[in-house]
Amino acid sequence: MKLIAFAMIFVCVFGGYILAGGKMGIIIKATPVELLIIMGASLCAFVISNTGHVIKDCIKYLSCLIKPETYNKKSYQELLSVLFQIFKLARTKGWLALEAHIENPDDSALFTEFPEFSKNHHAVTFLCDYLRIISLGNDNPHEIEALMDAEIETIEHEKMHPSHAVQTMADGIPALGIVAAVLGIIKTMASITEPPEVLGKMIGSALVGTFLGVFLSYAFVGPISMAMGAKGESEVQYYKAIRIALIAFLNGSAPQVAVDFARKYLPHHLQPSFLELEEILNELPAPT
């Protein structure tokens, strides 16, 4: 859908320009040089201002154009199911019964029963770390919640950094378009003795830089930044769901009630209904 929308931007902008009587020849001729100046400089500035880790994350987050959200409804059904199994085991056999699972999650029958969750290394580590703290005797919900909030804030900062980095680049591209245009005007002024028809084409070529700077920033790079931010938020949401369920359980809620707290937090398009979740949880085998 997003790729189609990008194609429609070209159709609307250049289609309207052609319908208004505009000539594409001057734009096509000037575009390669203007793109070299604008995007070459902006990409170099992007590399200078960001770490290698952020640059890699930016490349990874370009998947937002094809898959806007990291998790779907099925992903959350699986997450709520594994949380229910953990809470049920802790309620029936105590927190120490989880020790074998949290120390070796890759070999845990409880986790491997849920393949998508078990392959999510960061989420598994996040959950197991808190289960380990609780099993060691610190089950104060207020302390655990404060610690989880602090860690989620750090995760959110990390997940949103690629979006912020690309948005900063988008903010600078129009200015670089002006730089390209000014260079074109300088070139034109050096040929001031040329006839008006020649000068007109040279000024038109120079103004292509201003056009491309604004066009690329607001029609492409800026929207991509927003899409990357939305995908980052969808990843943070997953950790917040874990926090809500775990804190609810520590506050004394029954396992099914605790996971329902997390279910109610989810956006409607990802949220299973109460009956759907109940049916899924009833079909789960007894945790061991």
Secondary structure, 3 states (H helix, E strand, C coil): CHHHHHHHHHHHHHHHHHHCCCCHHHHHHHHHHHHHHHHHHHHHHHHHHCCHHHHHHHHHHHHHHCCCCCCCHHHHHHHHHHHHHHHHHHHHHCHHHHHHHHHCHHHCHHHHCCHHHHHCHHHHHHHHHHHHHHHCCCCCHHHHHHHHHHHHHHHHHHHHHHHHHHHHHHHHHHHHHHHHHHHHHHHHHCCCCCCHHHHHHHHHHHHHHHHHHHHHHHHHHHHHHHHHHHHHHHHHHHHHHHHHHHHHHHCCCCHHHHHHHHHHHCCCCCCCCHHHHHHHHHCCCCCC
